[in-house]
Structure formats: structure tokens, C-alpha cells
Amino acid sequence: MTRILLADDHTVVRQGLRRVLEAFEHAVALDPDYALAHAGIASYYNWASIFGLIPSDEGYEKTKAAARRALELDDTLSDAYAV
């Protein structure tokens, strides 16, 4: 029983993280200068690599690129520094 619950929890996490990325990408499509959305994308890639959804080297590069973009737009945004 525990094994099934853990597998289901992992699936929920994967689906939830994917929806988060889609929401932040949609926000960037609506406003490419929305720094907080870029920071959210950075956070997604960070967590996706931690959970093993993407390779860590890919996650690192995408996290770094999105966080840099967020900081270019707003260098006071703590969310971008946090990732």
C-alpha cells in the first residue's frame, strides 16, 4: 500500500510541476518582461532536476538562464537570487 501511495505522489508532483511551468511560460508569453515569471521558470527547472524529471546538467543551465533573465529585468527580485 505504501509503495502505491508513493508512486501516486510522485506522479502528482510531476504533473503539478509541469502545470507550474506551463503557467509561468504563459505569463512570459503575455508579458516577456515579467521578471517574477522568469524566476518561476528558474525555480521549476531547479526542482525538476532535483526530482529527476530532467538531467541535472540541463536543469542547471536552464535554471541559470531563467534566473539571469529575471535579474536583468529586476535586480532586486529575491526569488531570482533564491534559485
Biotite code that builds the C-alpha atoms (Angstrom):
import biotite.structure as struc

atoms = struc.array([
    struc.Atom([0.000, 0.000, 0.000], chain_id="A", res_id=1, res_name="MET", atom_name="CA", element="C"),
    struc.Atom([2.749, 2.482, 0.906], chain_id="A", res_id=2, res_name="THR", atom_name="CA", element="C"),
    struc.Atom([4.517, 1.780, -2.348], chain_id="A", res_id=3, res_name="ARG", atom_name="CA", element="C"),
    struc.Atom([1.413, 2.609, -4.364], chain_id="A", res_id=4, res_name="ILE", atom_name="CA", element="C"),
    struc.Atom([0.885, 5.859, -2.460], chain_id="A", res_id=5, res_name="LEU", atom_name="CA", element="C"),
    struc.Atom([4.479, 6.927, -3.042], chain_id="A", res_id=6, res_name="LEU", atom_name="CA", element="C"),
    struc.Atom([4.214, 6.175, -6.748], chain_id="A", res_id=7, res_name="ALA", atom_name="CA", element="C"),
    struc.Atom([0.993, 8.175, -6.927], chain_id="A", res_id=8, res_name="ASP", atom_name="CA", element="C"),
    struc.Atom([2.563, 11.051, -5.006], chain_id="A", res_id=9, res_name="ASP", atom_name="CA", element="C"),
    struc.Atom([5.465, 11.125, -7.465], chain_id="A", res_id=10, res_name="HIS", atom_name="CA", element="C"),
    struc.Atom([3.023, 11.265, -10.382], chain_id="A", res_id=11, res_name="THR", atom_name="CA", element="C"),
    struc.Atom([1.144, 14.115, -8.738], chain_id="A", res_id=12, res_name="VAL", atom_name="CA", element="C"),
    struc.Atom([4.401, 16.020, -8.207], chain_id="A", res_id=13, res_name="VAL", atom_name="CA", element="C"),
    struc.Atom([5.391, 15.536, -11.849], chain_id="A", res_id=14, res_name="ARG", atom_name="CA", element="C"),
    struc.Atom([2.026, 16.699, -13.137], chain_id="A", res_id=15, res_name="GLN", atom_name="CA", element="C"),
    struc.Atom([1.938, 19.613, -10.732], chain_id="A", res_id=16, res_name="GLY", atom_name="CA", element="C"),
    struc.Atom([5.400, 20.806, -11.664], chain_id="A", res_id=17, res_name="LEU", atom_name="CA", element="C"),
    struc.Atom([4.565, 20.568, -15.363], chain_id="A", res_id=18, res_name="ARG", atom_name="CA", element="C"),
    struc.Atom([1.467, 22.723, -14.841], chain_id="A", res_id=19, res_name="ARG", atom_name="CA", element="C"),
    struc.Atom([3.540, 25.261, -12.949], chain_id="A", res_id=20, res_name="VAL", atom_name="CA", element="C"),
    struc.Atom([5.963, 25.536, -15.867], chain_id="A", res_id=21, res_name="LEU", atom_name="CA", element="C"),
    struc.Atom([3.095, 25.946, -18.313], chain_id="A", res_id=22, res_name="GLU", atom_name="CA", element="C"),
    struc.Atom([1.610, 28.747, -16.206], chain_id="A", res_id=23, res_name="ALA", atom_name="CA", element="C"),
    struc.Atom([4.901, 30.637, -15.976], chain_id="A", res_id=24, res_name="PHE", atom_name="CA", element="C"),
    struc.Atom([5.557, 30.178, -19.710], chain_id="A", res_id=25, res_name="GLU", atom_name="CA", element="C"),
    struc.Atom([2.075, 31.520, -20.420], chain_id="A", res_id=26, res_name="HIS", atom_name="CA", element="C"),
    struc.Atom([2.799, 34.543, -18.220], chain_id="A", res_id=27, res_name="ALA", atom_name="CA", element="C"),
    struc.Atom([6.044, 35.197, -20.123], chain_id="A", res_id=28, res_name="VAL", atom_name="CA", element="C"),
    struc.Atom([4.197, 34.891, -23.432], chain_id="A", res_id=29, res_name="ALA", atom_name="CA", element="C"),
    struc.Atom([1.751, 37.557, -22.251], chain_id="A", res_id=30, res_name="LEU", atom_name="CA", element="C"),
    struc.Atom([4.489, 39.790, -20.804], chain_id="A", res_id=31, res_name="ASP", atom_name="CA", element="C"),
    struc.Atom([8.086, 38.919, -21.740], chain_id="A", res_id=32, res_name="PRO", atom_name="CA", element="C"),
    struc.Atom([9.353, 41.475, -19.200], chain_id="A", res_id=33, res_name="ASP", atom_name="CA", element="C"),
    struc.Atom([7.602, 39.868, -16.212], chain_id="A", res_id=34, res_name="TYR", atom_name="CA", element="C"),
    struc.Atom([10.626, 39.113, -14.052], chain_id="A", res_id=35, res_name="ALA", atom_name="CA", element="C"),
    struc.Atom([8.743, 37.046, -11.472], chain_id="A", res_id=36, res_name="LEU", atom_name="CA", element="C"),
    struc.Atom([7.585, 34.623, -14.178], chain_id="A", res_id=37, res_name="ALA", atom_name="CA", element="C"),
    struc.Atom([11.186, 34.132, -15.319], chain_id="A", res_id=38, res_name="HIS", atom_name="CA", element="C"),
    struc.Atom([12.169, 33.463, -11.702], chain_id="A", res_id=39, res_name="ALA", atom_name="CA", element="C"),
    struc.Atom([9.346, 30.926, -11.519], chain_id="A", res_id=40, res_name="GLY", atom_name="CA", element="C"),
    struc.Atom([10.671, 29.173, -14.602], chain_id="A", res_id=41, res_name="ILE", atom_name="CA", element="C"),
    struc.Atom([14.100, 29.069, -12.974], chain_id="A", res_id=42, res_name="ALA", atom_name="CA", element="C"),
    struc.Atom([12.573, 27.530, -9.877], chain_id="A", res_id=43, res_name="SER", atom_name="CA", element="C"),
    struc.Atom([10.737, 24.941, -11.966], chain_id="A", res_id=44, res_name="TYR", atom_name="CA", element="C"),
    struc.Atom([13.933, 23.773, -13.666], chain_id="A", res_id=45, res_name="TYR", atom_name="CA", element="C"),
    struc.Atom([15.722, 23.664, -10.338], chain_id="A", res_id=46, res_name="ASN", atom_name="CA", element="C"),
    struc.Atom([13.052, 21.434, -8.754], chain_id="A", res_id=47, res_name="TRP", atom_name="CA", element="C"),
    struc.Atom([12.616, 19.338, -11.901], chain_id="A", res_id=48, res_name="ALA", atom_name="CA", element="C"),
    struc.Atom([16.295, 18.431, -11.793], chain_id="A", res_id=49, res_name="SER", atom_name="CA", element="C"),
    struc.Atom([16.140, 17.726, -8.039], chain_id="A", res_id=50, res_name="ILE", atom_name="CA", element="C"),
    struc.Atom([13.198, 15.349, -8.569], chain_id="A", res_id=51, res_name="PHE", atom_name="CA", element="C"),
    struc.Atom([14.977, 13.693, -11.507], chain_id="A", res_id=52, res_name="GLY", atom_name="CA", element="C"),
    struc.Atom([12.452, 14.818, -14.106], chain_id="A", res_id=53, res_name="LEU", atom_name="CA", element="C"),
    struc.Atom([15.245, 16.240, -16.244], chain_id="A", res_id=54, res_name="ILE", atom_name="CA", element="C"),
    struc.Atom([19.014, 15.666, -16.209], chain_id="A", res_id=55, res_name="PRO", atom_name="CA", element="C"),
    struc.Atom([20.760, 17.825, -13.628], chain_id="A", res_id=56, res_name="SER", atom_name="CA", element="C"),
    struc.Atom([23.125, 19.455, -16.135], chain_id="A", res_id=57, res_name="ASP", atom_name="CA", element="C"),
    struc.Atom([20.160, 20.507, -18.279], chain_id="A", res_id=58, res_name="GLU", atom_name="CA", element="C"),
    struc.Atom([18.299, 21.743, -15.208], chain_id="A", res_id=59, res_name="GLY", atom_name="CA", element="C"),
    struc.Atom([21.306, 23.762, -14.066], chain_id="A", res_id=60, res_name="TYR", atom_name="CA", element="C"),
    struc.Atom([21.727, 25.520, -17.411], chain_id="A", res_id=61, res_name="GLU", atom_name="CA", element="C"),
    struc.Atom([18.025, 26.309, -17.771], chain_id="A", res_id=62, res_name="LYS", atom_name="CA", element="C"),
    struc.Atom([17.770, 27.436, -14.145], chain_id="A", res_id=63, res_name="THR", atom_name="CA", element="C"),
    struc.Atom([20.751, 29.725, -14.579], chain_id="A", res_id=64, res_name="LYS", atom_name="CA", element="C"),
    struc.Atom([19.444, 31.219, -17.846], chain_id="A", res_id=65, res_name="ALA", atom_name="CA", element="C"),
    struc.Atom([15.965, 31.921, -16.480], chain_id="A", res_id=66, res_name="ALA", atom_name="CA", element="C"),
    struc.Atom([17.306, 33.384, -13.221], chain_id="A", res_id=67, res_name="ALA", atom_name="CA", element="C"),
    struc.Atom([19.699, 35.632, -15.139], chain_id="A", res_id=68, res_name="ARG", atom_name="CA", element="C"),
    struc.Atom([16.857, 36.876, -17.320], chain_id="A", res_id=69, res_name="ARG", atom_name="CA", element="C"),
    struc.Atom([14.760, 37.618, -14.240], chain_id="A", res_id=70, res_name="ALA", atom_name="CA", element="C"),
    struc.Atom([17.641, 39.577, -12.718], chain_id="A", res_id=71, res_name="LEU", atom_name="CA", element="C"),
    struc.Atom([18.195, 41.501, -15.947], chain_id="A", res_id=72, res_name="GLU", atom_name="CA", element="C"),
    struc.Atom([14.606, 42.636, -15.656], chain_id="A", res_id=73, res_name="LEU", atom_name="CA", element="C"),
    struc.Atom([14.606, 43.277, -11.904], chain_id="A", res_id=74, res_name="ASP", atom_name="CA", element="C"),
    struc.Atom([17.854, 43.035, -9.974], chain_id="A", res_id=75, res_name="ASP", atom_name="CA", element="C"),
    struc.Atom([16.002, 43.370, -6.661], chain_id="A", res_id=76, res_name="THR", atom_name="CA", element="C"),
    struc.Atom([13.900, 40.233, -7.156], chain_id="A", res_id=77, res_name="LEU", atom_name="CA", element="C"),
    struc.Atom([14.725, 37.894, -4.289], chain_id="A", res_id=78, res_name="SER", atom_name="CA", element="C"),
    struc.Atom([13.035, 34.908, -5.984], chain_id="A", res_id=79, res_name="ASP", atom_name="CA", element="C"),
    struc.Atom([15.636, 35.002, -8.750], chain_id="A", res_id=80, res_name="ALA", atom_name="CA", element="C"),
    struc.Atom([18.501, 35.027, -6.248], chain_id="A", res_id=81, res_name="TYR", atom_name="CA", element="C"),
    struc.Atom([16.939, 32.173, -4.293], chain_id="A", res_id=82, res_name="ALA", atom_name="CA", element="C"),
    struc.Atom([17.361, 29.616, -7.064], chain_id="A", res_id=83, res_name="VAL", atom_name="CA", element="C"),
])
